[in-house]
Amino acid sequence: MMSKDNIPVIEPYNPLDKRNLGANVAAAMLAAPIHSLPPEPFIGAGVYAIYYQGDFAPYRRLAELNRDAYKVPIYVGKAVPAGARKGGLGMNVDHGLALYNRLSEHFTSISKATNLNENDFACRYLVVDDIWIPLAESMLIEQYKPLWNRCIDGFGNHDPGKGRYQQQKSPWDCIHQGREWADKLKPNATPAADLLEKIEQYLDEYDN
């Protein structure tokens, strides 16, 4: 930004700006140690990243990026305590096993996929005060644009339940067959071959 005299105006750094606060939480998560998926049980809610190092051909670019170190997540998510979904976010609700349970759910989804090996996945996580969880998740997704968040969605979906199987199968379930409840959904309008091409194009443009 320039002043009326055409002199650059430098925006002062505000450590309390929400983007800076979110970036600080995201950085703390990225500095956390790598764990197996799922990790050992623990108490807490927060944010997490899942990484891939396997040999599924369409994901070879991700595997290359993560070969020597876990640098680029395939998926980023959050787990809030049950009370947060009822308006209790930030009100000191009991976290329970929220974050651990969410990671365990993801492990189950991966293990059911016929073309993925659950041993090829790892995770990082950070237990976070309730009010920072959504902001940190948004910052991480914006920073890394993970494949399963931005390109092929549906990984985090749950069984919609009886009477709700009229919706389309997610792109993730089209590519990674195996979740029993997903087989009850209608076929996706986009052929699997087109989805795989979309993945290739997306990862070719990855700049991380």
Summary of the structure (lengths in Angstrom):
residues: 208
radius of gyration: 19.1
end to end distance: 28.2
largest distance: 66.2
contacts: 595
relative contact order: 0.17
helix: 42%
strand: 12%
